[in-house]
Amino acid sequence: MIGRGLLAVGLLTASTSATVYFKENFDEKWESRWVVPSKWKAAEEIGEWAHTAGEWFGDAADKGIKTSQDARFYGLSAKLAKPFSNEGKDLVLQYVVKHEQRLDCGGAYIKLLGPELDQASFGGDTPYQIMFGPDVCGSTKRTHVIFNYPEAKGEEKNLLIKTDVPTRTDQLSHLYTLHIMAANNSFNVLIDGESVREGPLEESWDFRPPKTIPDPEQSKPADWVDEEMMADPADVKPEGYDDIPATLPDSEAVQPEDWDEEEDGVWEAPMVDNPDYKGPWSPKMIPNPDFKGAWEHPHIPNPEYSPDPKLHARATEVTAVGFELWQVKSGTMFDDIILTDSLEEATEYAKETFWKKQEGEKAMFEKAEEERVEKEKAEREEMKKKAEENGEPFEEGDSPFSVSDMEITEDEDEDDEDWEDEEEEEDENSFTMEL
Ligand SMILES: *[C@@H]1O[C@H](CO)[C@@H](O)[C@H](O)[C@H]1NC(C)=O
C-alpha cells in the first residue's frame, strides 16, 4: 500500500516539475536584460530595435520589439538564469513573430546559444545549438529548424530539416513553437498551435548515415531490358516513301513578262511545301514484351549506420538566446519568448499572451487595411481627375501604389508560395486565412 502511494506521488511531481529556462515579454525594463552586439558590424549597419506594440495590437500597453530601419543587420542576445541541457528532457522553444511590413526579404529566427558566446561580438558566425523560425527572401519562404550536430558525417554540422517547413508571411502575429520530445526522439513544429511538421528526428534531418545502402555485390544484369517501348517490327516503310520531296516548284507561278533570260538567267518557279510530304519515316512504337520494369538496386543494412539514442539532446548547454538577422524591409516584431522543458508550460504562457491579444489585433488590422484601401482609392481618383484635366491618359500603373499592394488577403495573392512545400493538402487547407 505504502509503495503504491509513493508511486502516485512520484508521478504527480513528475508532471508538475516543469522548468522555465527563459521567458521574455519585453516590458519596460527589457533593455537591462538584452545586449545589442557592438563588435559584430559597423555601427551604421546595425539597425535599431524599437520598443512598441506595433501598428496593430491587442493591447497597447503590451509591447514587443520591432526592427525599425531598412537594409540593416539586427543583433540581440540575452542570458538564461541557468544553463539548459535537454538530455532526457523535452525542449520547447516558442515565440511570437509579426511582420507588419509585408516582409519581402528578411530573417525572423531565434537562436539558442552556448557558453562560447561573447554578447558584444554575437553575429552570424557565432556557433549555435538550435536555430528556429521564419526566413523569407523572394519566393523562398520557410520556417528554419536547424540543429547543430557535431557527430554529423559531412563538413556541415548545422543541419537543415530535409523538407522545408512552411511559414506565415501575412501581417498578423503568429505563434511559432518547436517541441522536441525526449521519450521517442521526435519533434513537432507548430504555428498558432497547429502542427505543420512532425515526426522522428532521425528521418527528418541527415543526422545519421542512411540505414540501408545499395548492395555493392549486385548490379543490373547485362540482359536487363530497359526499354518500355519498341519499334513495331510489322510496321515497314512504305515503298517510295523517301522519294516524296519536301518542297515542289509552285505550279501556279508564272514567269514575269519582263523576265530577261540573258540578264536574269533561266526562270525557275519558286518552291512551296509539298502537302504529300510527311517528314522522315519512323516506325510505330509498341510496348516491349521483354520489358521487366526499371531495375531496382537491392538494399542491404548500412554497416556505417548506428542509431543515436540521444538525438533529442540538441540543447547541449544553452546559456543564451539571440536574434541575428538581416532585413531588407524592416517592421518585424518579436514578443513572448519562452524556453522550457514542458509543452503545457508553453501552451499556458501562450494563453496568457498571444491568444489573449489575437482577436483585438486582428480587428485593428482589418480596420487599418480598410482605411488604407479607402485612402489609396481616393488618391487614385484624385490622380485620375488631374490627368483628365490635363488631357493626359491615366493608367493603373500611374497609381502611387502597385496592384499587389492593394491586395488585402493572403488568399487573393496568387504568387503566394507559403504552402508550396507542404506535404499534406489538408494542412494547407486548414491554414487558409480569412482576413
Ligand atoms: C512521440 O511521442 C509523442 C507523445 O507521446 C507522440 O505524440 C508522437 O506522435 C510520437 N512521435 C513519434 C514519431 O512516434
The ligand as an SDF file (V2000), in Angstrom:
LIG
                    3D

 14 14  0  0  0  0  0  0  0  0999 V2000
    6.3440   10.6470  -29.7980 C   0  0  0  0  0  0  0  0  0  0  0  0
    5.5760   10.7270  -28.6300 O   0  0  0  0  0  0  0  0  0  0  0  0
    4.5760   11.7500  -28.6340 C   0  0  0  0  0  0  0  0  0  0  0  0
    3.9540   11.8260  -27.2680 C   0  0  0  0  0  0  0  0  0  0  0  0
    3.6200   10.5820  -26.7910 O   0  0  0  0  0  0  0  0  0  0  0  0
    3.5780   11.4560  -29.7370 C   0  0  0  0  0  0  0  0  0  0  0  0
    2.5810   12.4510  -29.7710 O   0  0  0  0  0  0  0  0  0  0  0  0
    4.3140   11.4080  -31.0600 C   0  0  0  0  0  0  0  0  0  0  0  0
    3.4380   11.0800  -32.1020 O   0  0  0  0  0  0  0  0  0  0  0  0
    5.4650   10.4140  -31.0130 C   0  0  0  0  0  0  0  0  0  0  0  0
    6.2250   10.5850  -32.2290 N   0  0  0  0  0  0  0  0  0  0  0  0
    6.6550    9.5770  -32.9660 C   0  0  0  0  0  0  0  0  0  0  0  0
    7.3840    9.8950  -34.1800 C   0  0  0  0  0  0  0  0  0  0  0  0
    6.4600    8.4190  -32.6310 O   0  0  0  0  0  0  0  0  0  0  0  0
  1  2  1  0
  1 10  1  0
  2  3  1  0
  3  4  1  0
  3  6  1  0
  4  5  1  0
  6  7  1  0
  6  8  1  0
  8  9  1  0
  8 10  1  0
 10 11  1  0
 11 12  1  0
 12 13  1  0
 12 14  2  0
M  END
$$$$
